């Protein structure tokens, strides 16, 4: 790929359940940003954590029903085990990994101490001697556990560019890159797989905005060009909490039970973006050129789940 040629945008859901309206809105925006900027659009099923049987198939069907298409086959993250291990080996050879023997309770207690930023790993295992590591490793093995691997972060912060938020500088913690059960951690897998799919534009919900600096740093350490970012507003319930299935009819399956079609749902999503009369994702993409996309409001989308069929007239 030529350095001046756009790569790809992507949508990468976890198959832990059906996609809700907020997920579908983010998918439409990711697809629109990619198509409007001359990029390919790729999909990835991130199935190395929670998986509900049949969820991935339903998610792909829902994306197709609202009018999304994608380039090439869907990448299934669990097939990428060797690539994730190769990345860990590269970090290990560079001296950028260390074993962590802490439980979550250990970390909670340590981070309650003064001078430790909220949510940060306190560095408990960072500078242990080899005899201390051997002792802690043996103690874990006696309990049937193995150590996690953390990044020995070479910097404390990193700056990324986001199309909606501008320059964002955030912390780079000594985060986990391989869990104690041997599975690659999200922050490692997402970086490696974005590089493999030549993703140079990551559009996702803005609750992940402050994950981006650490991921961009890790990409650089692995020799992967960091992508550009577009962190779009999160969908929330009327109470202000992250939208979830428990909030009511927020998936296409539940909306169909109330007499809604996928086109009705797209129309609702379109109105939240200032586009009226949309019936497919293509209608939204046609209405939103790049300047309009860059002018999207940053406020969360408040979703009040319906309890009846859609009204005959569009609603704001």
Secondary structure, 3 states (H helix, E strand, C coil): CCCCCCCEEEECCCCCCCCEHHHHHHHHHHHHHHHHCCCEEEEEECCCCCCCCCHHHHHHHHHHHCCCCCCCCCEEHHHHHHHHHHHHHHHHHCCCEEEECCCHHHHHHHHCCCCCCCCCCCCCCCCCCHHHHHHHHHHHHHCCCCCEEEECCCCCEEEEEECCCEEEEEECCCCEEECCCCCECHHHHHHHHHHHCCEEEEEEEHHHHHHHHHHHHHHHHCCCCCCEEEEECCEEECCCCECCHHHCCCEHHHHHHCCCCHHHHHHHHHHHCCCCCCCCHHHHHHHCCHHHHHCCCCCCEEECCCCCCCCCCCCC
